[in-house]
């Protein structure tokens, strides 16, 4: 949705309360006023849609013994953490960012890892490289060439989230479920691959394919 700049005359006391509420919600004055007006006029803003998606994801993971919500949804970001079954149990953080602007990609998943262990770094880089190869092998025929973008940098793996083709899979509830299912699949395959004994590429691929056969929504 496009936005333009407008000049409004507001009471100082009202602006103070708006600023305080915006701070508590982790947003800014303009976004909050936009949301308030949209709710009053029964309009849906990008921020409202993002909030609905995050509520779905957060609600699913709050019931999990494997994942922990480290930051409640604020504006455009949600953070979740999970521990690897690996010696000193290092933590992986999954950060979901949603985009306000429309387009084929509606957000991004960031997998953040902070470790100085050469062995763990080697295993993680092997897994991420294998994961990209598997997705390009199985998802490209369905989603198209170069539809998903990947970035592997120091301490972080990034992957864009693609809008499904069917309108029924683009609702806030459906997208929230799709993000939840994808993180669970990724985390399970990661923990299977990075542990005391490294499985073969083929074994990781079979585990990945098993998830696809369940019919999860591809994002």
C-alpha positions as CSV (number, residue, x, y, z in Angstrom):
1,X,0.0,0.0,0.0
2,X,1.3,3.4,-0.9
3,X,1.8,6.1,1.7
4,X,1.9,9.9,1.4
5,X,2.8,12.7,3.7
6,X,0.0,14.7,5.3
7,X,-0.1,17.6,7.7
8,X,-2.4,17.3,10.7
9,X,-3.1,19.5,13.7
10,X,-3.3,17.4,16.9
11,X,-3.5,18.2,20.6
12,X,-0.1,18.0,22.3
13,X,-1.5,15.8,25.1
14,X,-2.9,13.4,22.5
15,X,0.4,13.2,20.7
16,X,2.2,12.4,24.0
17,X,-0.2,9.5,24.6
18,X,0.2,8.3,21.0
19,X,4.0,8.4,21.3
20,X,3.9,6.5,24.6
21,X,1.7,3.8,23.1
22,X,3.8,3.6,20.0
23,X,6.9,3.0,22.2
24,X,5.2,0.2,24.1
25,X,4.2,-1.5,20.9
26,X,7.6,-1.1,19.3
27,X,6.5,1.1,16.4
28,X,6.4,4.8,15.6
29,X,3.8,7.6,15.7
30,X,2.9,7.5,12.0
31,X,2.4,3.7,12.0
32,X,0.3,3.7,15.1
33,X,-2.0,6.5,13.9
34,X,-2.3,4.7,10.6
35,X,-3.3,1.6,12.4
36,X,-5.8,3.4,14.6
37,X,-7.5,5.1,11.7
38,X,-7.5,1.8,9.6
39,X,-9.2,-0.1,12.4
40,X,-11.8,2.7,12.8
41,X,-12.5,2.7,9.1
42,X,-12.3,-1.1,8.8
43,X,-9.2,-1.0,6.6
44,X,-6.3,-3.5,6.8
45,X,-2.8,-2.1,6.9
46,X,0.4,-4.0,6.2
47,X,1.2,-3.7,9.9
48,X,-2.1,-5.3,10.9
49,X,-1.5,-8.1,8.5
50,X,2.0,-8.7,9.8
51,X,0.7,-8.7,13.4
52,X,-1.9,-11.3,12.4
53,X,0.8,-13.5,10.9
54,X,3.2,-13.1,13.8
55,X,0.4,-13.9,16.3
56,X,-0.2,-17.2,14.5
57,X,3.5,-18.1,14.5
58,X,4.1,-17.0,18.1
59,X,1.0,-18.9,19.3
60,X,2.2,-22.1,17.7
61,X,5.7,-21.9,19.2
62,X,4.6,-20.8,22.6
63,X,3.1,-24.3,23.0
64,X,6.4,-26.0,22.0
65,X,9.0,-27.5,24.3
66,X,11.6,-27.2,21.5
67,X,11.4,-23.5,20.6
68,X,11.3,-20.4,22.7
69,X,10.0,-17.0,21.7
70,X,12.9,-14.7,22.6
71,X,11.2,-11.5,21.5
72,X,7.5,-11.0,21.1
73,X,6.4,-9.6,17.7
74,X,7.4,-5.9,17.4
75,X,6.6,-4.1,14.2
76,X,8.1,-6.3,11.5
77,X,10.3,-8.9,13.4
78,X,9.8,-12.0,15.4
79,X,12.7,-13.9,17.1
80,X,12.7,-17.6,18.1
81,X,15.5,-19.8,19.5
82,X,16.3,-23.5,19.6
83,X,19.2,-25.4,20.9
84,X,21.3,-27.9,18.9
85,X,22.0,-31.3,20.3
86,X,25.7,-30.7,19.9
87,X,28.2,-30.9,22.8
88,X,27.7,-27.6,24.6
89,X,24.2,-27.2,23.1
90,X,24.7,-24.0,21.1
91,X,21.7,-21.8,20.3
92,X,20.3,-21.2,16.9
93,X,18.1,-18.1,16.5
94,X,15.4,-17.9,13.9
95,X,14.4,-14.3,13.0
96,X,11.4,-13.8,10.8
97,X,11.1,-10.4,9.1
98,X,8.0,-9.5,7.1
99,X,8.0,-6.9,4.3
100,X,5.5,-4.0,4.2
101,X,5.7,-3.7,0.5
102,X,3.9,-6.2,-1.8
103,X,5.6,-8.5,-4.1
104,X,6.4,-12.2,-4.7
105,X,8.6,-12.3,-1.6
106,X,6.7,-11.3,1.6
107,X,9.5,-11.7,4.1
108,X,12.8,-13.3,5.1
109,X,14.0,-16.0,7.4
110,X,17.4,-15.4,9.1
111,X,19.1,-18.2,10.9
112,X,21.6,-16.7,13.3
113,X,24.4,-18.7,14.9
114,X,27.2,-17.4,17.2
115,X,30.0,-19.8,17.6
116,X,33.8,-19.8,17.3
117,X,34.0,-23.6,17.1
118,X,35.8,-24.4,13.7
119,X,34.1,-27.8,13.8
120,X,30.6,-26.5,14.3
121,X,31.1,-23.7,11.7
122,X,32.3,-26.3,9.2
123,X,29.2,-28.5,9.9
124,X,26.8,-25.6,9.7
125,X,28.3,-24.3,6.4
126,X,28.0,-27.9,5.0
127,X,24.4,-28.1,6.0
128,X,23.4,-24.7,4.7
129,X,25.0,-25.4,1.4
130,X,23.3,-28.8,1.2
131,X,20.0,-27.2,2.1
132,X,20.2,-24.7,-0.7
133,X,21.1,-27.4,-3.2
134,X,18.0,-29.5,-2.0
135,X,15.7,-26.6,-2.3
136,X,16.9,-25.7,-5.8
137,X,16.5,-29.3,-6.8
138,X,12.9,-29.8,-5.4
139,X,11.5,-26.3,-5.3
140,X,12.7,-24.7,-8.5
141,X,10.4,-26.9,-10.7
142,X,7.5,-25.7,-8.6
143,X,8.4,-22.1,-7.8
144,X,10.6,-21.2,-10.7
145,X,14.2,-20.3,-11.3
146,X,15.7,-17.7,-8.9
147,X,12.4,-17.3,-7.1
148,X,14.0,-17.7,-3.6
149,X,17.2,-15.8,-2.7
150,X,19.8,-17.2,-0.3
151,X,22.7,-15.5,1.5
152,X,25.3,-17.2,3.7
153,X,27.4,-14.7,5.6
154,X,29.4,-14.7,8.8
155,X,27.1,-16.0,11.6
156,X,24.0,-15.8,9.5
157,X,22.0,-17.7,6.8
158,X,19.2,-15.8,5.1
159,X,16.4,-17.0,2.9
160,X,13.5,-15.1,1.4
161,X,9.9,-16.3,1.9
162,X,7.8,-16.6,-1.2
163,X,4.1,-16.0,-1.5
164,X,2.2,-19.2,-2.4
165,X,0.4,-19.2,-5.7
166,X,-3.1,-20.0,-4.4
167,X,-5.1,-17.2,-2.8
168,X,-6.4,-19.5,-0.1
169,X,-2.7,-20.0,1.0
170,X,-2.1,-16.2,1.2
171,X,-4.3,-15.5,4.2
172,X,-2.6,-14.3,7.4
173,X,-3.6,-17.6,9.1
174,X,-2.2,-19.7,6.2
175,X,1.0,-17.8,6.0
176,X,1.6,-18.0,9.7
177,X,1.1,-21.7,9.6
178,X,3.4,-22.1,6.5
179,X,6.2,-20.1,8.3
180,X,5.8,-22.2,11.4
181,X,5.9,-25.5,9.5
182,X,9.0,-24.4,7.5
183,X,10.9,-23.4,10.6
184,X,10.0,-26.7,12.2
185,X,11.2,-28.6,9.1
186,X,14.4,-26.7,8.9
187,X,15.2,-27.1,12.6
188,X,14.5,-30.8,12.6
189,X,16.7,-31.4,9.5
190,X,19.5,-29.2,11.0
191,X,19.5,-31.1,14.3
192,X,19.5,-34.4,12.4
193,X,22.5,-33.3,10.3
194,X,24.6,-31.5,12.8
195,X,25.3,-33.7,15.8
196,X,27.8,-36.3,17.1
197,X,27.7,-38.2,13.8
198,X,27.2,-36.5,10.5
199,X,24.7,-38.3,8.3
200,X,25.2,-38.7,4.6
201,X,23.9,-36.1,2.1
202,X,21.4,-38.8,1.0
203,X,20.0,-39.3,4.5
204,X,19.4,-35.6,4.9
205,X,17.8,-35.5,1.5
206,X,15.4,-38.3,2.4
207,X,14.4,-36.5,5.6
208,X,13.8,-33.3,3.6
209,X,11.7,-35.2,1.0
210,X,9.6,-36.8,3.8
211,X,8.5,-33.3,4.9
212,X,7.6,-32.4,1.3
213,X,5.5,-35.5,1.0
214,X,3.4,-34.4,3.9
215,X,2.2,-31.6,1.7
216,X,3.4,-28.5,3.6
217,X,2.8,-25.2,2.0
218,X,6.0,-24.0,0.2
219,X,7.0,-20.4,1.0
